[in-house]
């Protein structure tokens, strides 16, 4: 074993000799001579470079130049650094070093810190740096500078061939005083290989922790990629890139493959990229962003994915084909993003079945549910009036869009729509509903309109119709009530307009005209035939026929004109038939109070109201509208909500008595009346 010992001693001696030789060689190189050169090179770019300490040598784990206390700032304001680093190590190649030439191959940044700020006027501090760089470039073009390098440095030029980049414990902060937001990227670690332009693809790995104003908890980022740089830094190829995001139970992954390049420095960047993004589970991200979203179904918001091919420039990007998936609903189509004079979006999507109700907030608990759960029911108090919500008119301007969206089926607010399609164009605050169509419970929906948000207040108009739709489904969605029920097929046409700068004004200024028509419409729990028989019984002083009156009325050939003004709906005219009864009338519905008040006129055509109804003996009561009043709240409505209108009916009774008196006494009645008028004439005159 003696030979092994001698061999080890020999190798140790050789290593010490080499180390000593390298140390002697480095001692002969005064690297601080490069300090002015580095600062001048930075100044030529408009950057103030400050080195707090001397440039020294690092021998382990590799040979490197070491810069202490590095700061970068705009040249006009060197006291406001944007970038700081405790130290920067620049690894150098050994063989050129033996020839007293320095070639930097690796850069290691220890604890770099980048501070980005935006002032209250929206101006970023990095703009100072870019403006300084641009100003310096213009000065260089007018008068090219001459960098004087001492003769003894001629053989000691600093060459940069960056093959590796390392960042340890980096930090980036961002503060915006204009909207009071703040973000931070901490624990930044990065390792990149083969960053030589025109070289082979290299590995890039990075990780960081992101926190900020819009995040309730930090988000961890992990990046793993193979990338290559084109000659002249005119291109970047991702082959591919994977970005993983996580925060607690929230997780998401983004895959990119493609390139970003330009033909020359003065040419626009061309982008060609395949994108595949997936967030699963999706719901935990709501907690990360502080979004409070309660849904009717807990099984939704589990998955969101996007797959597309992106191609274009920074002025226009085409996303074709585009596939989106939200839970079990898949959308396919295309999109185009524009960023020319005004941002714009063209989007076409075709999707399957979507149950929108599952994504809506759960209904508020009813008063009776509290007692079922063991809680003491509280006394009902009048609901406070809704506070007006200002319309975001400014945010609704400044962009253009063309949207064409359609589904196979949509379930929303208890309405099932088949093949719904929406076509909407947006032109700098002018929203035009070109088309809204759907098959709705056996009927057809068609509507169009516009919303103008260009002024100080918005103006809106909407027109359209529902043809042969099941009216009970519409009533349940728009005017739900446990007591008042409509059924049957109906057609509805409407034209509406409103204006205002908040939600309350939009409602108060709403003016709409609605026409309703139906061949057979059932109305419950009212029985208008019973009301007619009550009128006849009251007028003829006969008892009401005893029978079981059904709690509904079937209206024949209904025609109604409705005018909506704010929160009130005025029924200007109602025409309908009920068995042998012709109905006319008008009325009002208070949508806020959920109350109705109708004044109807029921005229009997024939002797009987129906085959098993009541009989009218007096001819004068036939073909003559008899007054019926239907007044109640939707919550308390019942079969007795419609009763004879005694006020108007008394007038008719007096007319009938007068008619009988005139028929019996003839001219004597008129003469007696005239005598009474003369007798009491002037009785109540004052002196």
LOBA-255303 format. One line per field, with one value per residue (C-alpha): x, z, y; residue in three letters; residue number from 0. Coordinates in steps of 0.25 Angstrom, whole numbers, plus 2048, in hexadecimal, padded with zeros to 3 digits. Example, Ala and Ser with C-alpha at 12.3 -4.5 7.8 and 13.67 -1.06 7.14 Angstrom:
# LOBA-255303
c1 <- [831:837]
c3 <- [81F:81D]
c2 <- [7EE:7FC]
res <- [ALA:SER]
n <- [0:1]
//
This chain:
# LOBA-255303
c1 <- [800:80C:80B:7FC:801:80C:802:7F9:804:809:7FB:7F9:806:802:7F5:7FC:805:7F9:7F2:7FE:800:7F2:7F3:800:7F9:7EC:7F5:7FC:7EE:7E9:7DA:7D7:7DC:7CE:7C6:7C6:7C4:7B8:7B2:7B5:7AE:7A2:7A2:7A2:795:78F:791:798:7A0:7A6:7B0:7B1:7BE:7C9:7C9:7CF:7D2:7CA:7D2:7C7:7BF:7C4:7CC:7C4:7C4:7BC:7B5:7B0:7A5:79F:795:78E:787:782:78E:788:784:78F:78A:77D:781:777:780:789:791:79A:7A4:7A6:7AF:7B4:7BA:7C5:7CB:7D8:7E0:7DE:7E2:7EF:7F1:7ED:7E0:7D3:7C7:7BA:7B2:7AA:7A3:79E:795:794:788:784:779:771:767:75D:753:748:745:737:737:739:748:751:760:765:760:76B:775:770:76F:77D:782:77A:780:78E:78C:788:794:79D:797:79B:7A9:7AE:7B6:7C5:7C8:7D7:7DD:7EB:7F5:7F8:7E9:7E9:7EC:7E2:7D5:7C9:7C1:7B3:7AF:7A3:7A1:79B:793:790:787:787:77C:778:76C:764:75A:74F:747:73C:738:72D:725:72B:730:73D:743:750:758:760:76A:76D:777:77B:784:786:790:795:790:79A:792:792:796:78F:782:785:77E:777:771:76B:763:75D:752:748:740:738:72C:722:727:723:72E:73B:73C:748:74E:756:75C:763:766:770:772:77C:780:781:78D:78D:782:778:770:76C:768:761:762:75A:757:74F:74A:744:73C:737:732:72C:722:722:72A:72C:735:739:740:747:74E:752:75A:75B:764:766:76D:775:776:76D:762:756:757:750:749:746:742:73A:734:72E:729:721:71C:717:712:70D:704:710:715:709:70F:71D:717:70E:701:6F5:6EC:6E1:6DB:6CE:6D6:6E3:6E7:6EA:6F7:700:707:70B:713:718:71F:722:72C:731:737:739:740:73E:734:72B:72B:722:71E:71A:715:710:70B:706:700:6F9:6F5:6EE:6EA:6F4:6F4:6FB:6FE:708:70C:714:71B:71E:727:727:721:717:717:70D:708:701:6FC:6F4:6F0:6E7:6E4:6DC:6D2:6D4:6CC:6CE:6C6:6D0:6DA:6D0:6CF:6C6:6B8:6B6:6B0:6A1:69C:696:6A4:6A9:69F:6A1:6AF:6AC:6AE:6A4:69D:69F:694:693:698:697:6A2:6AB:6AB:6B6:6C2:6C5:6D2:6D9:6DC:6EA:6E9:6F8:6FC:6F1:6F9:706:705:6FE:6F9:6F1:6EB:6E3:6E0:6D6:6D3:6CB:6C4:6C3:6BC:6BB:6B1:6A9:6A8:6AD:6B1:6B5:6BF:6C1:6C9:6CF:6D5:6DA:6E3:6EA:6F0:6F6:6EB:6DF:6DA:6D1:6C9:6C9:6C2:6BD:6B5:6B1:6A6:69F:696:68F:690:69A:6A1:6A7:6AC:6B5:6B9:6C5:6CB:6D2:6DD:6E4:6DE:6DD:6D1:6CD:6C2:6BC:6B1:6AC:6A2:69E:694:690:687:67F:686:681:67D:67E:68D:68F:686:68E:69B:697:68C:68C:680:67B:66D:66B:66D:66C:66C:66B:671:673:67A:681:687:68E:695:69D:6A6:6AD:6B8:6C0:6CE:6CB:6C2:6B7:6B6:6B5:6A9:6A2:6A3:69F:694:68F:683:67F:675:670:667:662:657:656:65C:659:659:659:654:649:63C:636:629:626:629:61F:614:617:614:607:603:606:5FF:5F2:5F2:5F2:5FA:607:606:60D:617:626:62D:63B:647:64A:645:648:649:646:64C:654:659:660:668:672:679:685:689:694:690:681:67B:66E:664:65E:655:650:647:643:638:634:62A:61E:624:62B:636:63C:644:650:659:666:671:67B:688:68E:683:67E:670:665:659:650:642:63B:62E:627:61C:613:611:604:5FC:606:614:617:610:610:612:607:5FC:5F9:5EA:5EA:5ED:5F3:5FF:602:60D:610:61D:61C:627:630:63C:648:651:65B:66A:671:674:665:65E:652:645:63E:648:63E:631:626:62A:61F:622:620:615:60D:60D:608:5FD:5F9:5F8:5F0:5E6:5E5:5E2:5D7:5D1:5D1:5CB:5BF:5BC:5C1:5C0:5BB:5C9:5D0:5C5:5C6:5D5:5D4:5CB:5D4:5E0:5D8:5D3:5E1:5E7:5EF:5ED:5FB:5FF:605:600]
c3 <- [800:800:7F2:7F4:7FF:7F6:7EA:7F3:7F8:7EA:7E6:7F1:7EE:7DF:7E4:7ED:7E2:7D9:7E4:7E6:7D8:7D6:7E2:7DD:7CF:7D6:7DE:7D1:7CC:7D2:7CF:7D6:7C9:7C3:7CD:7C5:7B8:7BE:7C3:7B6:7AE:7B7:7B5:7A6:7A8:7B1:7BE:7CA:7D0:7DE:7E4:7F3:7F4:7EC:7E1:7E7:7E3:7E8:7E7:7EC:7E7:7DA:7D6:7D5:7D6:7E2:7E3:7F0:7F3:7E5:7E2:7D4:7D3:7C8:7C4:7C7:7D5:7DA:7E8:7E5:7E2:7DC:7DD:7E9:7EB:7F7:7ED:7DF:7DB:7CD:7C9:7BF:7B6:7BB:7AD:7A9:7B7:7B5:7A9:7B2:7AB:7B3:7AD:7B6:7B5:7C1:7CA:7D8:7DE:7ED:7F4:7E8:7EB:7E1:7E6:7DC:7E0:7DA:7DF:7E1:7D3:7CD:7C9:7CC:7D1:7C6:7BC:7C1:7BE:7B0:7AD:7B1:7A9:79D:79F:7A0:793:78C:791:78D:77F:77E:784:785:792:792:79D:7A1:7A6:7AB:7A2:7AD:7AD:79E:7A0:7AC:7A5:7AD:7A4:7A7:7A3:7AC:7AD:7BB:7C4:7D3:7DC:7EB:7F5:7EB:7EE:7E5:7EB:7E5:7EB:7E4:7EB:7E0:7E5:7F2:7EE:7F1:7ED:7F0:7EA:7F4:7F6:7E7:7E3:7D4:7CD:7BE:7B5:7A6:7A5:799:78E:782:78B:78F:797:7A6:7B3:7BB:7C9:7D2:7DF:7E7:7F1:7EC:7F6:7F4:7F7:7EE:7F4:802:803:7FB:7EE:7EB:7DD:7D7:7C9:7C1:7B2:7A7:79F:794:790:782:77C:780:78B:780:784:790:78E:799:797:7A0:7AC:7B8:7C3:7D0:7D9:7E7:7F4:7FE:7F7:7EB:7DF:7D0:7C5:7B8:7AC:7A1:795:789:787:787:77D:774:767:76B:777:770:76C:775:77D:777:781:77E:78A:78E:79C:7A5:7B3:7BD:7CB:7D3:7DE:7DA:7E6:7F0:7E7:7EC:7FA:7F5:7EE:7F9:7F0:7F8:7EE:7F4:7E9:7EA:7E6:7EE:7E2:7D8:7D7:7D7:7CA:7C0:7B4:7A8:79B:78F:785:786:779:776:77B:787:77F:77B:780:77A:784:77A:77D:78B:795:7A3:7AD:7BA:7C2:7B8:7AE:7A2:799:78C:782:780:785:780:789:783:789:77F:781:78B:791:78B:78C:782:789:783:78C:78A:797:79C:7A7:7B3:7C0:7C3:7D0:7D6:7D5:7DB:7EA:7F2:7F5:802:80D:80F:81C:820:81F:82B:834:82E:831:840:83E:843:838:838:836:827:825:818:80E:80D:7FF:7F6:7F6:7E8:7E2:7D8:7CA:7C7:7BA:7B9:7BA:7AF:7A5:79E:797:78C:78B:782:78A:784:78F:78E:796:793:7A0:7AB:7B9:7C0:7CA:7C9:7BA:7B0:7A3:797:78D:793:78A:78E:784:78B:785:78E:788:792:79C:792:795:78A:78C:77D:780:78C:788:78F:78F:79C:7A2:794:790:789:78F:787:78C:788:78E:792:79E:79C:7A7:7A0:7A7:7B6:7B7:7B0:7A6:7A3:79A:798:78F:78C:78E:793:78A:78F:79C:7A8:7B0:7BE:7BC:7B9:7C4:7CE:7C9:7C9:7D3:7DC:7E5:7ED:7EC:7DE:7D3:7C4:7BA:7AB:79E:79C:793:799:792:798:796:7A1:7A4:7B0:7B4:7C0:7C7:7D2:7D3:7DB:7CF:7C5:7CC:7CF:7C1:7BB:7B1:7A9:7A1:7A1:799:79E:796:798:793:7A0:7AD:7BB:7C6:7D5:7E0:7DA:7D5:7CD:7CA:7D8:7D9:7CE:7D5:7E1:7D9:7D4:7E2:7E7:7DC:7DC:7EB:7E9:7F1:7EA:7E5:7ED:7E6:7E7:7E0:7DA:7DF:7D1:7C4:7B6:7AD:79F:794:79E:79A:7A3:7A2:7AE:7B0:7BA:7C1:7CB:7D6:7D1:7C6:7C1:7B9:7B0:7A9:7AB:7A1:7A3:7A4:7AF:7AB:7A7:7AD:7A6:7AF:7AE:7B8:7BD:7C9:7D0:7D6:7E0:7DE:7EA:7F4:7EC:7EB:7E0:7DE:7D2:7CE:7C5:7BD:7BB:7B0:7AF:7A1:7A2:7AE:7B5:7B9:7B5:7B4:7C3:7C7:7CB:7C3:7C1:7C0:7BD:7AF:7B4:7BB:7AE:7A4:7AF:7B6:7C5:7CE:7D5:7DD:7DF:7EA:7F3:7F5:7ED:7FB:800:7F2:7F2:7EC:7F4:7EF:7E4:7E9:7E3:7E3:7EC:7E9:7DA:7DC:7E5:7D9:7D0:7DA:7DB:7CC:7CC:7D7:7CF:7C2:7C9:7CF:7C2:7BB:7C6:7C8:7BB:7BA:7C8:7CE:7C5:7C9:7D7:7D7:7D0:7DB:7E6:7DF:7DF:7ED:7F3:7E9:7F1:7FE:801:7FC:805:808]
c2 <- [800:809:80C:811:81A:820:822:82A:832:835:839:842:849:84B:850:85A:85E:861:868:871:873:878:880:887:889:88F:898:89D:8A1:8AE:8AC:8B9:8C0:8BB:8C3:8D0:8C8:8C1:8CE:8D5:8CA:8CB:8DA:8D9:8D2:8DD:8D4:8D9:8CD:8CE:8C4:8C6:8BD:8B9:8AE:8A1:893:887:87A:870:869:86F:87B:887:896:89B:8A9:8AD:8B7:8B9:8C3:8C7:8D4:8DE:8E6:8F4:8EF:8E5:8E7:8DF:8D1:8C7:8BB:8B7:8AB:8A7:8A1:89C:891:890:883:883:879:873:872:880:884:87E:887:893:894:894:88D:88E:881:880:88B:888:893:892:898:8A2:8AB:8B3:8BE:8C3:8CE:8D6:8E4:8EA:8EF:8E1:8E3:8D7:8D9:8D0:8DA:8E3:8D8:8D5:8E4:8E6:8DB:8E0:8EE:8E9:8E1:8EE:8F5:8EA:8EB:8F9:8F8:8EA:8E9:8E4:8DA:8DC:8CF:8CF:8C8:8BE:8BA:8B7:8A8:8A8:8AB:8A6:89C:897:889:886:877:877:880:87E:886:883:889:894:89D:8A6:8B0:8B8:8C4:8CC:8D9:8DC:8D0:8CC:8BF:8B7:8AA:8A3:897:891:885:886:87B:879:870:872:86B:86D:87B:87E:884:87B:86F:862:862:863:85F:86A:868:872:873:87E:882:88D:895:8A2:8AB:8A2:895:890:886:885:87D:874:874:869:86B:860:862:85F:86C:872:880:884:88B:89A:897:898:88C:883:874:86C:85D:85D:865:860:869:864:86C:868:86E:864:85B:864:85F:863:860:867:861:869:865:86E:87A:889:890:89B:89D:8A9:8B3:8BC:8B2:8AE:8A1:895:88B:87D:875:868:86B:861:865:85E:862:856:857:865:869:86A:876:87E:87D:881:88E:891:88F:88C:884:87A:872:869:85D:859:850:85C:864:857:859:863:860:868:862:86B:86F:87D:884:893:89F:8A9:8B0:8A4:896:88B:87F:875:86A:86E:864:867:85E:862:855:84C:857:858:864:864:870:87B:889:895:89F:8AD:8B8:8C2:8D0:8CA:8BC:8B2:8A4:89B:88E:883:877:86B:863:857:857:861:861:870:86E:866:872:87C:880:877:87D:885:87C:87E:883:875:86E:875:86F:861:862:866:875:87F:885:894:89E:8A3:8B1:8B9:8B6:8C2:8C9:8C4:8CD:8D2:8CC:8D6:8D0:8CE:8D7:8DA:8CC:8C8:8D1:8D0:8C2:8BB:8AD:8A4:898:88C:882:876:86A:85D:85F:869:868:876:87B:86E:871:866:86C:864:869:877:880:88E:898:8A4:8AF:8BA:8C7:8D0:8D0:8CD:8BF:8B9:8AD:8A8:89B:893:886:879:86E:871:866:864:872:87B:887:892:89F:8AB:8B8:8C1:8C7:8D5:8D8:8E3:8EE:8F3:8EA:8DD:8DB:8CE:8C8:8BA:8B3:8A5:89A:88D:884:879:877:870:87C:875:873:882:886:87D:883:891:893:886:885:879:87E:884:87A:87C:871:86F:874:882:88C:898:8A4:8B0:8BD:8C4:8CF:8D6:8DF:8E2:8E2:8D8:8CC:8D3:8DD:8D3:8CC:8D9:8DE:8D1:8D2:8C6:8C2:8B3:8AC:89E:895:887:87D:875:87B:876:87F:87A:87B:884:880:88C:884:884:893:895:88C:895:8A1:89C:897:8A5:8AC:8A3:8A1:892:888:883:875:86B:863:85F:86A:866:86F:873:87A:876:883:882:88B:893:8A1:8AA:8B7:8BA:8C7:8C6:8D2:8D0:8C6:8C6:8BF:8C5:8BC:8C6:8BC:8AE:8A6:898:88E:885:87A:883:890:89B:8A1:8AF:8B7:8BE:8BD:8BF:8B7:8BC:8B4:8B9:8B6:8AA:8AF:8AF:8B7:8B4:8BB:8B1:8B2:8A4:8A4:898:893:88B:886:87D:880:871:864:862:871:87B:880:88F:892:8A1:8A4:8B2:8AB:8A3:8A8:8B3:8B4:8B1:8B6:8AC:8B0:8A7:8AD:8A6:8A3:897:891:891:88F:885:882:88D:898:89C:8A2:8AA:8B9:8BE:8CD:8CC:8C1:8CB:8D5:8CA:8C6:8D5:8D6:8C9:8CF:8DC:8D3:8CC:8D8:8DF:8D3:8D3:8E2:8E7:8F6:8F8:8F5:8FF:90A:907:908:915:91A:916:91D:92A:928:927:931:93B:934:933:941:94B:959]
res <- [UNK:UNK:UNK:UNK:UNK:UNK:UNK:UNK:UNK:UNK:UNK:UNK:UNK:UNK:UNK:UNK:UNK:UNK:UNK:UNK:UNK:UNK:UNK:UNK:UNK:UNK:UNK:UNK:UNK:UNK:UNK:UNK:UNK:UNK:UNK:UNK:UNK:UNK:UNK:UNK:UNK:UNK:UNK:UNK:UNK:UNK:UNK:UNK:UNK:UNK:UNK:UNK:UNK:UNK:UNK:UNK:UNK:UNK:UNK:UNK:UNK:UNK:UNK:UNK:UNK:UNK:UNK:UNK:UNK:UNK:UNK:UNK:UNK:UNK:UNK:UNK:UNK:UNK:UNK:UNK:UNK:UNK:UNK:UNK:UNK:UNK:UNK:UNK:UNK:UNK:UNK:UNK:UNK:UNK:UNK:UNK:UNK:UNK:UNK:UNK:UNK:UNK:UNK:UNK:UNK:UNK:UNK:UNK:UNK:UNK:UNK:UNK:UNK:UNK:UNK:UNK:UNK:UNK:UNK:UNK:UNK:UNK:UNK:UNK:UNK:UNK:UNK:UNK:UNK:UNK:UNK:UNK:UNK:UNK:UNK:UNK:UNK:UNK:UNK:UNK:UNK:UNK:UNK:UNK:UNK:UNK:UNK:UNK:UNK:UNK:UNK:UNK:UNK:UNK:UNK:UNK:UNK:UNK:UNK:UNK:UNK:UNK:UNK:UNK:UNK:UNK:UNK:UNK:UNK:UNK:UNK:UNK:UNK:UNK:UNK:UNK:UNK:UNK:UNK:UNK:UNK:UNK:UNK:UNK:UNK:UNK:UNK:UNK:UNK:UNK:UNK:UNK:UNK:UNK:UNK:UNK:UNK:UNK:UNK:UNK:UNK:UNK:UNK:UNK:UNK:UNK:UNK:UNK:UNK:UNK:UNK:UNK:UNK:UNK:UNK:UNK:UNK:UNK:UNK:UNK:UNK:UNK:UNK:UNK:UNK:UNK:UNK:UNK:UNK:UNK:UNK:UNK:UNK:UNK:UNK:UNK:UNK:UNK:UNK:UNK:UNK:UNK:UNK:UNK:UNK:UNK:UNK:UNK:UNK:UNK:UNK:UNK:UNK:UNK:UNK:UNK:UNK:UNK:UNK:UNK:UNK:UNK:UNK:UNK:UNK:UNK:UNK:UNK:UNK:UNK:UNK:UNK:UNK:UNK:UNK:UNK:UNK:UNK:UNK:UNK:UNK:UNK:UNK:UNK:UNK:UNK:UNK:UNK:UNK:UNK:UNK:UNK:UNK:UNK:UNK:UNK:UNK:UNK:UNK:UNK:UNK:UNK:UNK:UNK:UNK:UNK:UNK:UNK:UNK:UNK:UNK:UNK:UNK:UNK:UNK:UNK:UNK:UNK:UNK:UNK:UNK:UNK:UNK:UNK:UNK:UNK:UNK:UNK:UNK:UNK:UNK:UNK:UNK:UNK:UNK:UNK:UNK:UNK:UNK:UNK:UNK:UNK:UNK:UNK:UNK:UNK:UNK:UNK:UNK:UNK:UNK:UNK:UNK:UNK:UNK:UNK:UNK:UNK:UNK:UNK:UNK:UNK:UNK:UNK:UNK:UNK:UNK:UNK:UNK:UNK:UNK:UNK:UNK:UNK:UNK:UNK:UNK:UNK:UNK:UNK:UNK:UNK:UNK:UNK:UNK:UNK:UNK:UNK:UNK:UNK:UNK:UNK:UNK:UNK:UNK:UNK:UNK:UNK:UNK:UNK:UNK:UNK:UNK:UNK:UNK:UNK:UNK:UNK:UNK:UNK:UNK:UNK:UNK:UNK:UNK:UNK:UNK:UNK:UNK:UNK:UNK:UNK:UNK:UNK:UNK:UNK:UNK:UNK:UNK:UNK:UNK:UNK:UNK:UNK:UNK:UNK:UNK:UNK:UNK:UNK:UNK:UNK:UNK:UNK:UNK:UNK:UNK:UNK:UNK:UNK:UNK:UNK:UNK:UNK:UNK:UNK:UNK:UNK:UNK:UNK:UNK:UNK:UNK:UNK:UNK:UNK:UNK:UNK:UNK:UNK:UNK:UNK:UNK:UNK:UNK:UNK:UNK:UNK:UNK:UNK:UNK:UNK:UNK:UNK:UNK:UNK:UNK:UNK:UNK:UNK:UNK:UNK:UNK:UNK:UNK:UNK:UNK:UNK:UNK:UNK:UNK:UNK:UNK:UNK:UNK:UNK:UNK:UNK:UNK:UNK:UNK:UNK:UNK:UNK:UNK:UNK:UNK:UNK:UNK:UNK:UNK:UNK:UNK:UNK:UNK:UNK:UNK:UNK:UNK:UNK:UNK:UNK:UNK:UNK:UNK:UNK:UNK:UNK:UNK:UNK:UNK:UNK:UNK:UNK:UNK:UNK:UNK:UNK:UNK:UNK:UNK:UNK:UNK:UNK:UNK:UNK:UNK:UNK:UNK:UNK:UNK:UNK:UNK:UNK:UNK:UNK:UNK:UNK:UNK:UNK:UNK:UNK:UNK:UNK:UNK:UNK:UNK:UNK:UNK:UNK:UNK:UNK:UNK:UNK:UNK:UNK:UNK:UNK:UNK:UNK:UNK:UNK:UNK:UNK:UNK:UNK:UNK:UNK:UNK:UNK:UNK:UNK:UNK:UNK:UNK:UNK:UNK:UNK:UNK:UNK:UNK:UNK:UNK:UNK:UNK:UNK:UNK:UNK:UNK:UNK:UNK:UNK:UNK:UNK:UNK:UNK:UNK:UNK:UNK:UNK:UNK:UNK:UNK:UNK:UNK:UNK:UNK:UNK:UNK:UNK:UNK:UNK:UNK:UNK:UNK:UNK:UNK:UNK:UNK:UNK:UNK:UNK:UNK:UNK:UNK:UNK:UNK:UNK:UNK:UNK:UNK:UNK:UNK:UNK:UNK:UNK:UNK:UNK:UNK:UNK:UNK:UNK:UNK:UNK:UNK:UNK:UNK:UNK:UNK:UNK:UNK:UNK:UNK:UNK:UNK:UNK:UNK]
n <- [0:1:2:3:4:5:6:7:8:9:10:11:12:13:14:15:16:17:18:19:20:21:22:23:24:25:26:27:28:29:30:31:32:33:34:35:36:37:38:39:40:41:42:43:44:45:46:47:48:49:50:51:52:53:54:55:56:57:58:59:60:61:62:63:64:65:66:67:68:69:70:71:72:73:74:75:76:77:78:79:80:81:82:83:84:85:86:87:88:89:90:91:92:93:94:95:96:97:98:99:100:101:102:103:104:105:106:107:108:109:110:111:112:113:114:115:116:117:118:119:120:121:122:123:124:125:126:127:128:129:130:131:132:133:134:135:136:137:138:139:140:141:142:143:144:145:146:147:148:149:150:151:152:153:154:155:156:157:158:159:160:161:162:163:164:165:166:167:168:169:170:171:172:173:174:175:176:177:178:179:180:181:182:183:184:185:186:187:188:189:190:191:192:193:194:195:196:197:198:199:200:201:202:203:204:205:206:207:208:209:210:211:212:213:214:215:216:217:218:219:220:221:222:223:224:225:226:227:228:229:230:231:232:233:234:235:236:237:238:239:240:241:242:243:244:245:246:247:248:249:250:251:252:253:254:255:256:257:258:259:260:261:262:263:264:265:266:267:268:269:270:271:272:273:274:275:276:277:278:279:280:281:282:283:284:285:286:287:288:289:290:291:292:293:294:295:296:297:298:299:300:301:302:303:304:305:306:307:308:309:310:311:312:313:314:315:316:317:318:319:320:321:322:323:324:325:326:327:328:329:330:331:332:333:334:335:336:337:338:339:340:341:342:343:344:345:346:347:348:349:350:351:352:353:354:355:356:357:358:359:360:361:362:363:364:365:366:367:368:369:370:371:372:373:374:375:376:377:378:379:380:381:382:383:384:385:386:387:388:389:390:391:392:393:394:395:396:397:398:399:400:401:402:403:404:405:406:407:408:409:410:411:412:413:414:415:416:417:418:419:420:421:422:423:424:425:426:427:428:429:430:431:432:433:434:435:436:437:438:439:440:441:442:443:444:445:446:447:448:449:450:451:452:453:454:455:456:457:458:459:460:461:462:463:464:465:466:467:468:469:470:471:472:473:474:475:476:477:478:479:480:481:482:483:484:485:486:487:488:489:490:491:492:493:494:495:496:497:498:499:500:501:502:503:504:505:506:507:508:509:510:511:512:513:514:515:516:517:518:519:520:521:522:523:524:525:526:527:528:529:530:531:532:533:534:535:536:537:538:539:540:541:542:543:544:545:546:547:548:549:550:551:552:553:554:555:556:557:558:559:560:561:562:563:564:565:566:567:568:569:570:571:572:573:574:575:576:577:578:579:580:581:582:583:584:585:586:587:588:589:590:591:592:593:594:595:596:597:598:599:600:601:602:603:604:605:606:607:608:609:610:611:612:613:614:615:616:617:618:619:620:621:622:623:624:625:626:627:628:629:630:631:632:633:634:635:636:637:638:639:640:641:642:643:644:645:646:647:648:649:650:651:652:653:654:655:656:657:658:659:660:661:662:663:664:665:666:667:668:669:670:671:672:673:674:675:676:677:678:679:680:681:682:683:684:685:686]
//
